[in-house]
Amino acid sequence: MRVNVHFYSYLRDLTGCAQVVEELPGGSTLAELRARLDRRFAPLAGWGGATLWAVGLEYQPPAYVLREGDEVSLFPPVQGG
Amino acid sequence: MTALAHRQGLSVTRHLLITPEPIPEAALVQGRRLSRAAGAAVSFVGVVRGTEADQPIQGLAYEAFARMAEHQLHKLCDEVERRWPVESVRLVHRVGLVKAGEVSLWLEVVAPHRGEAFAACQWLIEELKRVVPIWKKPVP
């Protein structure tokens, strides 16, 4: 299956791109997607800060099971205000 | 300007805006609407400091995941309305380069009494900083 991954803020700087498409086996989780992204983007693997995940417009935990076409966002802790 | 939302509910006015434009504080205050039951209007103005880690900066560059930010702000306002008898919540958050000394966030809560207005305003700011996807980077 394919999912679209969007990077924001410092994580976009680390990957050098705002969006990628990842192909994953059906039933993959966000944690498995992260492992795949870490292999693809070495600077991301070295990021020592916390990361947050959203699928669509909602936060999701690493155990979230992805579905075909999911819009996944990966970003550092938020800093509004 | 990106108008995120303007909702007139049964009795609660909700106005949420994320914008690259300077926040028009005077116009916002001028635009306040109070019912006869309103007894408190608490507002908070967030201003960009001129230093970051003791070093002078030009300002902060704000970035938002706008659709998710809108969604999360609405969820927070839903919770505010469940917790406190507010009659209006107005929030404007600026994105893009905000220079030192300029306003990055303007928030106002109107309620019958000061206790609930203060509490709702503070809770909303704290939660905004926890869940609304907006980020900032210092610009030297």
Backbone of each chain as ProteinMPNN parsed JSONL, in Angstrom:
{"seq_chain_A": "MRVNVHFYSYLRDLTGCAQVVEELPGGSTLAELRARLDRRFAPLAGWGGATLWAVGLEYQPPAYVLREGDEVSLFPPVQGG", "coords_chain_A": {"N_chain_A": [[0.845, -1.195, 0.0], [0.251, 2.347, -0.393], [1.281, 5.324, 1.204], [1.042, 8.822, 1.894], [3.501, 10.959, 3.065], [4.069, 13.714, 5.081], [6.315, 16.269, 6.0], [7.162, 18.546, 8.585], [8.463, 21.722, 9.692], [11.422, 21.491, 11.6], [11.834, 18.853, 10.931], [11.299, 18.707, 8.254], [13.475, 20.134, 7.361], [15.487, 18.319, 7.985], [14.943, 16.106, 6.336], [14.933, 17.274, 3.897], [12.83, 17.567, 2.215], [9.321, 18.217, 1.65], [7.339, 16.374, 1.332], [6.788, 12.898, 0.823], [6.188, 9.783, -0.902], [5.462, 6.668, 0.427], [5.883, 3.179, 0.101], [4.412, 0.43, 1.584], [4.051, -2.727, 3.315], [0.772, -4.16, 3.602], [-1.108, -3.476, 6.575], [0.905, -2.311, 8.011], [2.376, -0.363, 10.65], [2.53, 2.961, 12.179], [4.958, 3.056, 13.56], [6.469, 1.236, 12.129], [6.541, 2.513, 9.708], [8.064, 4.716, 10.484], [10.545, 3.509, 10.971], [11.216, 2.763, 8.412], [11.39, 5.279, 7.195], [13.529, 6.315, 8.612], [15.597, 4.776, 7.616], [15.623, 5.675, 5.044], [16.139, 8.396, 5.266], [18.869, 9.496, 6.607], [19.579, 11.723, 8.328], [17.188, 12.1, 9.667], [16.97, 9.828, 11.217], [18.904, 10.409, 13.029], [17.831, 12.392, 14.533], [17.353, 13.726, 17.617], [15.261, 14.719, 19.036], [11.815, 14.782, 20.215], [9.116, 13.343, 18.317], [6.036, 13.92, 16.666], [3.051, 12.341, 15.509], [0.59, 12.527, 12.998], [-2.389, 11.373, 11.489], [-4.243, 12.181, 8.793], [-6.089, 14.652, 10.259], [-5.745, 14.142, 12.894], [-3.971, 13.304, 15.897], [-1.964, 10.375, 16.268], [-0.962, 7.237, 17.783], [2.225, 5.391, 17.85], [1.508, 2.741, 17.342], [-0.564, 2.778, 15.601], [-2.397, 1.456, 12.903], [-1.765, 1.624, 9.556], [-3.527, 2.699, 6.58], [-4.251, 2.237, 3.094], [-3.486, 5.048, 1.171], [-3.437, 6.827, 3.287], [-2.891, 10.024, 4.769], [-0.129, 11.06, 6.175], [1.44, 12.838, 8.76], [4.433, 14.13, 10.038], [6.068, 15.584, 12.681], [7.936, 17.947, 14.769], [7.626, 18.635, 18.374], [4.962, 20.94, 19.061], [4.877, 24.57, 18.907], [3.354, 26.869, 19.213], [2.051, 30.227, 19.788]], "CA_chain_A": [[0.0, 0.0, 0.0], [0.986, 3.614, -0.448], [0.835, 6.431, 2.058], [1.733, 10.097, 1.681], [4.1, 11.428, 4.318], [4.387, 15.151, 5.054], [7.242, 16.682, 7.057], [7.027, 19.958, 8.941], [9.444, 22.418, 10.533], [12.795, 20.977, 11.608], [11.894, 17.537, 10.291], [11.409, 18.975, 6.813], [14.88, 20.508, 7.129], [16.316, 17.11, 8.066], [14.718, 15.23, 5.183], [15.156, 18.041, 2.677], [11.628, 17.592, 1.368], [8.076, 18.424, 2.396], [6.403, 15.258, 1.164], [7.235, 11.714, 0.085], [5.26, 8.655, -0.948], [6.119, 5.439, 0.889], [5.187, 1.909, -0.147], [4.536, -0.399, 2.778], [3.165, -3.899, 3.326], [-0.514, -3.939, 4.267], [-1.082, -3.716, 8.013], [2.046, -1.645, 8.659], [2.049, 0.655, 11.65], [3.329, 4.191, 12.118], [6.311, 2.741, 14.021], [7.168, 0.596, 11.005], [6.797, 3.581, 8.739], [9.186, 5.518, 10.997], [11.787, 2.756, 10.746], [11.496, 2.849, 6.975], [11.819, 6.658, 6.92], [14.87, 6.491, 9.189], [16.558, 4.178, 6.687], [15.649, 6.494, 3.825], [16.684, 9.731, 5.574], [19.783, 9.315, 7.739], [19.482, 12.791, 9.342], [15.976, 11.904, 10.466], [17.294, 8.786, 12.203], [19.747, 11.009, 14.05], [17.077, 13.437, 15.247], [17.233, 13.312, 19.011], [14.076, 15.282, 19.672], [10.549, 14.049, 20.117], [8.346, 13.528, 17.094], [4.595, 13.69, 16.783], [2.447, 11.784, 14.305], [-0.842, 12.712, 12.75], [-2.948, 10.785, 10.275], [-5.313, 13.143, 8.541], [-6.005, 15.823, 11.134], [-5.734, 13.679, 14.284], [-2.771, 12.649, 16.416], [-2.074, 8.923, 16.396], [0.201, 6.629, 18.443], [3.065, 4.586, 16.948], [0.887, 1.445, 17.019], [-1.665, 2.988, 14.642], [-2.273, 0.651, 11.688], [-1.992, 2.48, 8.388], [-4.373, 2.236, 5.472], [-3.933, 2.756, 1.768], [-3.855, 6.436, 0.913], [-3.39, 7.695, 4.469], [-2.063, 11.234, 4.755], [0.601, 11.003, 7.443], [2.282, 14.006, 9.021], [5.466, 13.896, 11.046], [6.579, 16.905, 13.043], [8.454, 18.084, 16.133], [6.655, 19.223, 19.305], [4.432, 22.204, 18.55], [5.46, 25.729, 19.611], [2.574, 28.065, 18.92], [1.919, 31.233, 20.813]], "C_chain_A": [[0.879, 1.243, 0.0], [0.391, 4.608, 0.552], [1.644, 7.677, 1.691], [2.239, 10.607, 3.025], [4.508, 12.886, 4.156], [5.29, 15.476, 6.246], [7.078, 18.182, 7.312], [8.218, 20.426, 9.78], [10.818, 21.758, 10.449], [12.896, 19.615, 10.924], [11.93, 17.677, 8.766], [12.847, 19.371, 6.467], [15.762, 19.261, 7.103], [16.159, 16.224, 6.835], [14.996, 15.95, 3.869], [13.966, 18.039, 1.747], [10.393, 17.724, 2.253], [7.179, 17.2, 2.349], [7.075, 14.118, 0.415], [6.091, 10.704, 0.059], [6.035, 7.419, -0.508], [5.24, 4.234, 0.558], [5.462, 0.992, 1.034], [3.689, -1.656, 2.611], [1.851, -3.546, 4.027], [-0.403, -4.253, 5.748], [0.085, -3.066, 8.727], [1.562, -0.575, 9.627], [2.873, 1.925, 11.415], [4.764, 3.92, 12.559], [7.117, 2.096, 12.897], [7.462, 1.598, 9.896], [7.996, 4.416, 9.183], [10.518, 4.812, 10.749], [12.196, 2.842, 9.278], [12.009, 4.247, 6.611], [13.227, 6.9, 7.465], [15.938, 5.883, 8.284], [16.713, 5.056, 5.441], [16.325, 7.842, 4.062], [17.562, 9.618, 6.821], [19.686, 10.452, 8.764], [18.245, 12.653, 10.229], [16.227, 10.869, 11.562], [18.118, 9.378, 13.346], [19.061, 12.09, 14.866], [16.826, 12.977, 16.686], [15.986, 13.813, 19.694], [12.851, 14.404, 19.509], [9.908, 14.301, 18.756], [6.883, 13.211, 17.372], [4.076, 13.204, 15.439], [0.996, 12.218, 14.202], [-1.203, 11.927, 11.498], [-4.209, 11.575, 9.973], [-5.087, 14.337, 9.452], [-5.935, 15.45, 12.603], [-4.379, 13.076, 14.651], [-3.018, 11.155, 16.532], [-0.819, 8.372, 17.07], [1.0, 5.781, 17.458], [2.416, 3.264, 16.53], [-0.264, 1.578, 16.012], [-1.403, 2.201, 13.355], [-2.692, 1.49, 10.484], [-2.918, 1.828, 7.371], [-3.935, 2.9, 4.173], [-4.396, 4.215, 1.636], [-3.825, 7.353, 2.116], [-2.474, 8.889, 4.227], [-1.408, 11.338, 6.131], [1.452, 12.262, 7.583], [3.209, 13.703, 10.179], [6.074, 15.253, 11.385], [7.112, 16.933, 14.474], [7.373, 18.641, 17.049], [6.239, 20.625, 18.858], [4.879, 23.352, 19.457], [4.661, 27.0, 19.368], [2.571, 29.051, 20.072], [2.927, 32.343, 20.676]], "O_chain_A": [[2.062, 1.205, 0.338], [-0.825, 4.711, 0.715], [2.784, 7.583, 1.237], [1.489, 10.675, 3.998], [5.207, 13.244, 3.208], [5.052, 15.011, 7.361], [6.883, 18.971, 6.387], [8.875, 19.644, 10.468], [11.32, 21.498, 9.356], [13.952, 19.27, 10.393], [12.528, 16.851, 8.077], [13.37, 18.994, 5.418], [16.679, 19.163, 6.289], [17.137, 15.656, 6.348], [15.264, 15.313, 2.85], [14.08, 18.467, 0.599], [10.416, 17.39, 3.438], [6.345, 17.008, 3.235], [7.843, 14.349, -0.52], [5.166, 10.756, 0.869], [7.129, 7.153, -1.007], [4.02, 4.271, 0.715], [6.611, 0.804, 1.432], [2.72, -1.655, 1.852], [1.834, -2.724, 4.943], [0.305, -5.18, 6.141], [0.246, -3.25, 9.934], [0.502, 0.026, 9.452], [3.777, 1.96, 10.58], [5.696, 4.493, 11.996], [8.304, 2.377, 12.734], [8.499, 1.533, 9.236], [8.842, 4.78, 8.366], [11.501, 5.446, 10.364], [13.376, 2.977, 8.954], [12.942, 4.386, 5.821], [14.021, 7.609, 6.847], [17.049, 6.403, 8.192], [17.798, 5.16, 4.868], [17.001, 8.369, 3.179], [17.064, 9.642, 7.946], [19.709, 10.181, 9.965], [18.26, 13.042, 11.397], [15.757, 11.017, 12.69], [18.044, 8.914, 14.484], [19.655, 12.642, 15.793], [16.168, 11.964, 16.924], [15.674, 13.39, 20.807], [12.854, 13.421, 18.768], [10.131, 15.337, 18.129], [6.549, 12.357, 18.194], [4.574, 13.589, 14.381], [0.272, 12.267, 15.196], [-0.408, 11.832, 10.563], [-5.129, 11.636, 10.79], [-4.025, 14.959, 9.424], [-6.049, 16.315, 13.472], [-3.728, 12.427, 13.832], [-4.124, 10.716, 16.85], [0.258, 8.955, 16.952], [0.524, 5.483, 16.363], [2.744, 2.725, 15.473], [-0.864, 0.576, 15.623], [-0.312, 2.275, 12.788], [-3.814, 1.993, 10.408], [-3.069, 0.607, 7.308], [-3.334, 3.974, 4.167], [-5.537, 4.555, 1.948], [-4.148, 8.535, 1.998], [-1.435, 8.782, 3.576], [-2.063, 11.664, 7.121], [2.103, 12.692, 6.631], [2.811, 13.094, 11.173], [6.534, 15.979, 10.503], [6.789, 16.067, 15.288], [6.321, 19.072, 16.576], [7.052, 21.395, 18.347], [5.217, 23.141, 20.622], [5.229, 28.091, 19.322], [3.024, 28.752, 21.176], [2.934, 33.274, 21.482]]}, "seq_chain_B": "MTALAHRQGLSVTRHLLITPEPIPEAALVQGRRLSRAAGAAVSFVGVVRGTEADQPIQGLAYEAFARMAEHQLHKLCDEVERRWPVESVRLVHRVGLVKAGEVSLWLEVVAPHRGEAFAACQWLIEELKRVVPIWKKPVP", "coords_chain_B": {"N_chain_B": [[-5.22, 36.927, 4.027], [-6.152, 34.064, 5.846], [-9.109, 32.848, 6.466], [-10.074, 30.915, 9.007], [-12.203, 30.034, 10.559], [-15.492, 30.941, 11.459], [-17.904, 30.861, 13.675], [-21.199, 30.924, 14.641], [-22.775, 29.854, 17.243], [-25.34, 28.405, 19.335], [-25.243, 30.195, 21.483], [-22.668, 30.906, 21.639], [-20.01, 32.683, 20.361], [-17.527, 32.069, 18.004], [-14.418, 32.751, 16.8], [-11.82, 32.122, 14.756], [-8.602, 32.521, 13.523], [-5.872, 32.163, 11.361], [-3.165, 33.876, 10.208], [-1.019, 35.569, 7.855], [-0.848, 38.229, 8.076], [-0.264, 41.358, 9.884], [-1.531, 41.478, 13.233], [-4.536, 43.004, 13.925], [-4.926, 44.614, 16.578], [-6.373, 46.796, 17.727], [-8.646, 46.961, 16.139], [-9.759, 44.507, 16.641], [-10.438, 44.701, 19.343], [-12.222, 46.78, 19.131], [-14.175, 45.453, 17.745], [-15.454, 43.868, 19.572], [-18.214, 42.118, 20.88], [-20.705, 42.187, 23.229], [-22.97, 40.419, 25.272], [-25.877, 41.047, 27.334], [-25.424, 39.49, 29.51], [-22.736, 39.281, 29.815], [-19.843, 39.715, 31.778], [-17.155, 39.782, 31.903], [-14.224, 40.218, 30.042], [-11.488, 38.69, 29.015], [-8.288, 39.07, 27.77], [-5.404, 37.984, 25.953], [-2.19, 38.793, 24.885], [0.306, 37.712, 22.894], [3.695, 38.379, 22.44], [6.512, 38.73, 20.339], [9.679, 38.087, 21.575], [12.798, 39.913, 21.665], [15.062, 38.479, 21.913], [16.742, 35.32, 21.836], [17.738, 32.603, 23.575], [19.467, 34.336, 24.913], [20.598, 35.729, 22.838], [20.406, 38.372, 20.443], [17.621, 38.609, 18.218], [16.058, 38.928, 14.987], [13.441, 38.245, 14.691], [10.708, 35.869, 14.788], [10.08, 33.047, 12.773], [7.106, 31.78, 11.908], [5.3, 28.767, 11.319], [2.584, 26.848, 10.116], [0.579, 23.882, 10.143], [-2.012, 24.213, 8.544], [-4.697, 23.191, 8.138], [-4.929, 21.153, 10.015], [-4.355, 22.597, 12.296], [-6.566, 24.298, 12.419], [-8.577, 22.386, 12.85], [-7.768, 21.275, 15.318], [-7.878, 23.532, 16.944], [-10.616, 24.02, 16.921], [-11.488, 21.751, 18.302], [-10.392, 22.297, 20.806], [-11.822, 24.609, 21.449], [-14.364, 23.504, 21.58], [-14.06, 22.019, 23.904], [-13.533, 24.04, 25.748], [-16.039, 25.239, 25.751], [-17.512, 23.219, 26.89], [-16.488, 23.183, 29.444], [-16.584, 25.741, 30.611], [-18.815, 28.549, 31.039], [-18.642, 30.217, 28.616], [-19.146, 33.031, 26.422], [-18.003, 33.98, 24.142], [-15.201, 33.188, 22.069], [-12.317, 34.383, 20.738], [-9.644, 34.142, 18.548], [-6.543, 34.88, 17.178], [-3.838, 33.932, 15.309], [-0.633, 34.586, 14.212], [1.307, 33.82, 11.268], [4.349, 33.145, 9.372], [7.059, 35.542, 9.035], [7.431, 37.109, 12.059], [8.235, 40.003, 13.498], [10.499, 41.009, 16.125], [8.925, 42.29, 18.978], [6.484, 42.502, 17.772], [3.043, 41.342, 17.576], [2.221, 37.985, 18.026], [0.194, 36.319, 18.786], [-3.206, 36.699, 19.539], [-5.758, 36.61, 21.82], [-9.007, 36.253, 23.086], [-11.4, 35.822, 25.609], [-14.752, 35.85, 26.444], [-16.994, 35.968, 29.117], [-19.541, 35.38, 31.643], [-18.437, 35.902, 34.197], [-15.317, 36.875, 35.841], [-13.705, 34.772, 36.785], [-14.213, 32.38, 35.306], [-13.584, 33.351, 32.804], [-10.836, 34.068, 32.959], [-9.813, 31.501, 33.588], [-10.551, 29.929, 31.361], [-9.235, 31.258, 29.309], [-6.513, 30.977, 30.013], [-6.274, 28.177, 30.026], [-6.806, 27.606, 27.36], [-4.617, 28.78, 26.028], [-2.49, 27.269, 27.076], [-3.13, 24.705, 26.126], [-3.158, 25.177, 23.396], [-0.441, 25.524, 22.971], [0.337, 22.954, 23.304], [-0.978, 21.175, 21.546], [-1.719, 22.309, 19.056], [-0.721, 22.406, 15.737], [1.666, 24.368, 15.181], [4.694, 25.965, 14.52], [7.847, 27.515, 15.368], [10.755, 29.344, 14.387], [13.781, 30.882, 15.292], [14.859, 33.936, 13.811], [17.859, 35.163, 12.967]], "CA_chain_B": [[-5.69, 36.356, 5.279], [-6.837, 32.789, 5.724], [-10.166, 32.749, 7.466], [-10.217, 29.509, 9.38], [-13.541, 29.693, 11.015], [-16.31, 31.877, 12.208], [-19.091, 30.083, 13.961], [-22.162, 31.501, 15.57], [-23.548, 28.727, 17.773], [-26.561, 28.786, 20.025], [-24.987, 31.434, 22.189], [-21.222, 31.116, 21.706], [-19.352, 33.147, 19.145], [-16.17, 31.524, 17.887], [-13.736, 33.334, 15.65], [-10.448, 31.613, 14.748], [-7.941, 32.992, 12.311], [-4.415, 32.093, 11.232], [-2.948, 34.861, 9.154], [0.325, 36.141, 7.727], [-0.933, 39.693, 8.205], [-0.19, 41.872, 11.259], [-2.79, 41.308, 13.969], [-5.091, 44.346, 14.177], [-5.434, 44.578, 17.95], [-7.379, 47.838, 18.003], [-9.882, 46.604, 15.439], [-10.35, 43.366, 17.334], [-11.092, 45.204, 20.562], [-13.38, 47.555, 18.659], [-15.199, 44.535, 17.258], [-16.002, 43.04, 20.655], [-19.661, 42.161, 21.064], [-21.034, 41.653, 24.553], [-24.388, 40.292, 25.601], [-26.198, 41.652, 28.634], [-24.946, 38.597, 30.569], [-21.27, 39.287, 29.862], [-19.281, 40.56, 32.817], [-15.691, 39.727, 31.873], [-13.53, 39.96, 28.771], [-10.068, 38.507, 29.31], [-7.541, 38.881, 26.534], [-3.976, 37.718, 26.078], [-1.429, 39.189, 23.704], [1.645, 37.15, 22.86], [4.594, 39.267, 21.696], [7.805, 38.098, 20.047], [10.822, 38.668, 22.277], [13.915, 40.297, 20.806], [16.226, 37.628, 22.161], [16.545, 33.872, 21.905], [18.935, 32.062, 24.243], [20.311, 35.494, 25.243], [21.145, 36.346, 21.627], [19.388, 39.188, 19.766], [17.065, 38.058, 16.979], [15.201, 39.824, 14.206], [12.064, 37.844, 14.944], [10.444, 34.434, 14.72], [9.362, 32.597, 11.576], [6.072, 30.815, 12.308], [4.774, 27.883, 10.279], [1.447, 26.067, 10.622], [-0.149, 22.892, 9.346], [-3.207, 25.034, 8.749], [-5.964, 22.442, 8.266], [-4.941, 20.459, 11.302], [-4.421, 23.628, 13.33], [-7.974, 24.695, 12.51], [-9.317, 21.279, 13.459], [-7.415, 21.152, 16.732], [-8.411, 24.706, 17.649], [-12.055, 23.805, 17.134], [-11.656, 20.777, 19.379], [-10.119, 22.998, 22.063], [-12.957, 25.499, 21.741], [-15.456, 22.625, 22.029], [-13.798, 21.663, 25.301], [-13.754, 25.269, 26.537], [-17.484, 25.453, 25.907], [-18.029, 22.212, 27.827], [-15.986, 23.406, 30.799], [-16.896, 27.058, 31.158], [-19.95, 29.198, 30.354], [-18.145, 31.362, 27.844], [-20.049, 33.438, 25.339], [-17.247, 34.112, 22.899], [-13.757, 32.932, 22.012], [-11.721, 34.906, 19.495], [-8.211, 33.832, 18.559], [-5.823, 35.163, 15.932], [-2.43, 33.543, 15.398], [0.082, 35.013, 13.012], [2.344, 32.942, 10.725], [5.332, 33.887, 8.605], [8.006, 36.26, 9.894], [6.882, 38.068, 13.019], [9.414, 40.697, 14.005], [10.571, 41.243, 17.567], [8.036, 43.361, 19.42], [5.166, 42.386, 17.141], [2.12, 40.391, 18.204], [2.105, 36.693, 17.336], [-1.064, 35.666, 19.197], [-4.196, 37.515, 20.237], [-6.822, 35.711, 22.28], [-9.965, 36.884, 23.998], [-12.523, 35.004, 26.064], [-15.8, 36.624, 27.13], [-17.828, 35.097, 29.954], [-20.294, 36.176, 32.62], [-17.638, 36.292, 35.367], [-13.882, 36.874, 35.555], [-13.068, 33.496, 37.115], [-14.273, 31.456, 34.161], [-12.912, 33.966, 31.649], [-9.403, 33.865, 33.167], [-9.48, 30.07, 33.524], [-10.697, 29.443, 29.986], [-8.192, 31.886, 28.495], [-5.227, 30.343, 30.319], [-6.32, 26.776, 29.572], [-6.735, 27.579, 25.898], [-3.236, 29.064, 25.626], [-1.636, 26.117, 27.409], [-3.453, 23.604, 25.214], [-2.681, 25.573, 22.063], [0.999, 25.256, 22.924], [0.562, 21.511, 23.423], [-1.543, 20.331, 20.486], [-2.008, 22.944, 17.762], [0.524, 22.286, 14.982], [2.32, 25.615, 14.766], [6.096, 25.931, 14.957], [8.558, 28.776, 15.149], [12.22, 29.289, 14.344], [14.351, 32.231, 15.423], [15.519, 34.532, 12.631], [18.933, 36.002, 13.545]], "C_chain_B": [[-6.421, 35.038, 5.019], [-7.872, 32.701, 6.825], [-10.361, 31.288, 7.796], [-11.639, 29.199, 9.774], [-14.227, 30.898, 11.629], [-17.633, 31.191, 12.435], [-19.957, 30.826, 14.956], [-23.033, 30.355, 16.051], [-24.808, 29.208, 18.44], [-26.353, 30.102, 20.752], [-23.502, 31.783, 22.202], [-20.698, 31.564, 20.343], [-17.931, 32.606, 19.139], [-15.551, 32.11, 16.625], [-12.28, 32.913, 15.734], [-9.793, 32.004, 13.436], [-6.439, 32.751, 12.415], [-4.059, 32.927, 10.015], [-1.487, 35.293, 9.059], [0.335, 37.658, 7.927], [-0.747, 40.119, 9.661], [-1.557, 41.796, 11.944], [-3.334, 42.68, 14.359], [-5.756, 44.421, 15.551], [-6.584, 45.569, 18.177], [-8.712, 47.477, 17.361], [-10.568, 45.422, 16.118], [-11.079, 43.812, 18.599], [-12.349, 45.979, 20.183], [-14.526, 46.641, 18.253], [-15.811, 43.645, 18.32], [-17.511, 43.239, 20.762], [-20.001, 41.494, 22.384], [-22.541, 41.537, 24.712], [-24.64, 40.987, 26.946], [-25.686, 40.796, 29.791], [-23.437, 38.663, 30.75], [-20.778, 40.227, 30.95], [-17.765, 40.585, 32.797], [-15.202, 39.449, 30.46], [-12.048, 39.899, 29.106], [-9.341, 38.292, 27.997], [-6.066, 38.675, 26.848], [-3.316, 38.113, 24.771], [-0.034, 38.595, 23.826], [2.525, 37.978, 21.945], [5.937, 38.563, 21.501], [8.93, 38.843, 20.783], [11.957, 38.967, 21.296], [15.162, 39.48, 21.037], [15.795, 36.173, 22.17], [17.84, 33.295, 22.459], [19.966, 33.183, 24.46], [20.963, 36.151, 24.03], [20.055, 37.182, 20.952], [18.901, 38.506, 18.484], [16.224, 39.125, 16.296], [13.733, 39.521, 14.493], [11.943, 36.333, 14.915], [9.681, 34.128, 13.431], [8.402, 31.492, 12.004], [5.573, 30.048, 11.088], [3.635, 27.089, 10.896], [1.057, 24.983, 9.623], [-1.605, 23.354, 9.477], [-4.485, 24.218, 8.957], [-6.045, 21.712, 9.603], [-5.023, 21.458, 12.452], [-5.87, 24.092, 13.522], [-8.789, 23.624, 13.242], [-9.035, 21.181, 14.96], [-7.919, 22.356, 17.54], [-9.906, 24.558, 17.902], [-12.301, 22.805, 18.251], [-11.407, 21.436, 20.748], [-11.276, 23.914, 22.44], [-14.173, 24.684, 22.182], [-15.288, 22.318, 23.515], [-13.986, 22.878, 26.214], [-15.242, 25.446, 26.799], [-18.114, 24.411, 26.825], [-17.668, 22.572, 29.267], [-16.459, 24.706, 31.431], [-18.031, 27.718, 30.363], [-19.527, 30.424, 29.554], [-19.185, 31.762, 26.796], [-19.297, 33.774, 24.054], [-15.785, 33.761, 23.11], [-13.28, 33.476, 20.675], [-10.214, 34.724, 19.585], [-7.622, 34.134, 17.184], [-4.361, 34.796, 16.157], [-1.75, 33.909, 14.088], [1.075, 33.934, 12.581], [3.242, 33.768, 9.807], [6.278, 34.603, 9.559], [7.266, 37.266, 10.772], [8.08, 38.717, 13.705], [9.332, 40.877, 15.521], [9.704, 42.449, 17.932], [6.658, 43.304, 18.812], [4.348, 41.276, 17.805], [2.026, 39.125, 17.358], [0.777, 36.005, 17.644], [-1.946, 36.666, 19.92], [-5.372, 36.603, 20.569], [-7.72, 36.459, 23.244], [-11.062, 35.889, 24.335], [-13.488, 35.924, 26.807], [-16.708, 35.655, 27.862], [-18.601, 35.97, 30.944], [-19.435, 36.709, 33.757], [-16.151, 36.121, 35.081], [-13.232, 35.516, 35.793], [-13.053, 32.558, 35.925], [-13.57, 32.039, 32.935], [-11.39, 33.798, 31.757], [-9.031, 32.398, 32.965], [-9.522, 29.559, 32.094], [-9.578, 29.989, 29.105], [-6.852, 31.189, 28.743], [-5.19, 28.897, 29.824], [-6.145, 26.705, 28.055], [-5.307, 27.85, 25.407], [-2.346, 27.855, 25.88], [-1.886, 24.965, 26.437], [-3.018, 23.917, 23.788], [-1.205, 25.224, 21.924], [1.315, 23.773, 22.976], [0.107, 20.739, 22.189], [-1.762, 20.994, 19.124], [-0.717, 23.01, 16.938], [0.989, 23.602, 14.341], [3.735, 25.557, 15.336], [6.728, 27.288, 14.683], [10.058, 28.521, 15.163], [12.738, 30.714, 14.496], [15.021, 32.672, 14.119], [16.578, 35.505, 13.148], [18.934, 37.413, 12.97]], "O_chain_B": [[-7.211, 34.928, 4.081], [-7.533, 32.499, 7.991], [-10.775, 30.507, 6.94], [-12.203, 28.19, 9.35], [-13.591, 31.756, 12.242], [-18.396, 30.964, 11.496], [-19.48, 31.295, 15.99], [-23.94, 29.928, 15.337], [-25.295, 30.3, 18.148], [-27.174, 31.014, 20.654], [-23.115, 32.833, 22.715], [-20.917, 30.911, 19.323], [-17.222, 32.676, 20.143], [-16.094, 31.978, 15.528], [-11.575, 33.295, 16.668], [-10.376, 31.832, 12.365], [-5.812, 33.088, 13.419], [-4.587, 32.711, 8.924], [-0.795, 35.372, 10.075], [1.393, 38.286, 7.943], [-1.034, 39.344, 10.574], [-2.595, 42.021, 11.322], [-2.657, 43.437, 15.055], [-6.975, 44.308, 15.676], [-7.622, 45.223, 18.741], [-9.772, 47.663, 17.959], [-11.796, 45.345, 16.165], [-12.188, 43.36, 18.886], [-13.394, 45.853, 20.821], [-15.696, 46.994, 18.392], [-16.605, 42.759, 18.004], [-18.015, 44.362, 20.737], [-19.616, 40.349, 22.62], [-23.291, 42.438, 24.336], [-23.706, 41.453, 27.599], [-25.526, 41.285, 30.909], [-22.912, 38.151, 31.739], [-21.218, 41.373, 31.049], [-17.144, 41.314, 33.571], [-15.705, 38.558, 29.776], [-11.429, 40.911, 29.437], [-9.725, 37.435, 27.2], [-5.558, 39.132, 27.872], [-3.816, 37.809, 23.688], [0.716, 38.929, 24.742], [2.153, 38.255, 20.804], [6.427, 37.883, 22.403], [9.102, 40.052, 20.633], [12.056, 38.35, 20.235], [16.204, 39.742, 20.436], [14.647, 35.842, 22.468], [18.91, 33.479, 21.878], [21.161, 33.006, 24.225], [21.797, 37.042, 24.187], [18.903, 36.754, 20.89], [19.689, 37.899, 17.759], [15.749, 40.076, 16.916], [12.894, 40.422, 14.532], [12.935, 35.61, 15.005], [8.761, 34.852, 13.049], [8.824, 30.409, 12.41], [5.442, 30.591, 9.991], [3.706, 26.698, 12.061], [1.193, 25.157, 8.412], [-2.326, 22.945, 10.387], [-5.27, 24.521, 9.854], [-7.1, 21.664, 10.236], [-5.68, 21.2, 13.461], [-6.335, 24.254, 14.65], [-9.583, 23.927, 14.132], [-9.952, 21.024, 15.766], [-8.337, 22.206, 18.688], [-10.403, 24.926, 18.966], [-13.213, 22.983, 19.058], [-12.117, 21.167, 21.716], [-11.665, 23.989, 23.605], [-14.928, 25.116, 23.054], [-16.25, 22.353, 24.283], [-14.528, 22.76, 27.312], [-15.658, 25.761, 27.914], [-19.13, 24.679, 27.466], [-18.433, 22.305, 30.193], [-16.704, 24.769, 32.635], [-18.186, 27.473, 29.167], [-20.005, 31.532, 29.797], [-19.989, 30.944, 26.348], [-19.905, 33.844, 22.986], [-15.211, 33.999, 24.173], [-13.772, 33.082, 19.617], [-9.589, 35.104, 20.574], [-8.145, 33.695, 16.161], [-3.725, 35.292, 17.087], [-2.233, 33.582, 13.004], [1.622, 33.218, 13.42], [2.95, 34.924, 9.501], [6.298, 34.309, 10.754], [6.568, 38.152, 10.279], [8.841, 38.051, 14.407], [8.251, 40.893, 16.109], [9.751, 43.488, 17.273], [5.747, 43.987, 19.28], [4.881, 40.405, 18.492], [1.787, 39.176, 16.152], [0.294, 35.198, 16.849], [-1.489, 37.39, 20.804], [-5.907, 35.914, 19.7], [-7.251, 37.203, 24.106], [-11.585, 35.2, 23.46], [-13.084, 36.681, 27.689], [-17.14, 34.647, 27.303], [-18.335, 37.166, 31.06], [-19.654, 37.821, 34.237], [-15.757, 35.343, 34.212], [-12.302, 35.145, 35.077], [-12.011, 32.004, 35.573], [-13.022, 31.296, 32.121], [-10.73, 33.434, 30.784], [-8.068, 32.082, 32.268], [-8.624, 28.835, 31.665], [-9.038, 29.275, 28.26], [-6.141, 30.851, 27.796], [-4.186, 28.452, 29.267], [-5.426, 25.849, 27.539], [-4.848, 27.205, 24.464], [-1.553, 27.46, 25.026], [-0.94, 24.324, 25.98], [-2.565, 23.033, 23.061], [-0.771, 24.699, 20.899], [2.45, 23.375, 22.717], [0.738, 19.749, 21.818], [-1.972, 20.294, 18.133], [0.27, 23.598, 17.38], [0.745, 23.89, 13.17], [3.943, 25.153, 16.48], [6.229, 28.089, 13.893], [10.558, 27.624, 15.843], [12.197, 31.644, 13.897], [15.66, 31.879, 13.428], [16.241, 36.551, 13.702], [19.769, 38.234, 13.35]]}, "name": "protein", "num_of_chains": 2, "seq": "MRVNVHFYSYLRDLTGCAQVVEELPGGSTLAELRARLDRRFAPLAGWGGATLWAVGLEYQPPAYVLREGDEVSLFPPVQGGMTALAHRQGLSVTRHLLITPEPIPEAALVQGRRLSRAAGAAVSFVGVVRGTEADQPIQGLAYEAFARMAEHQLHKLCDEVERRWPVESVRLVHRVGLVKAGEVSLWLEVVAPHRGEAFAACQWLIEELKRVVPIWKKPVP"}
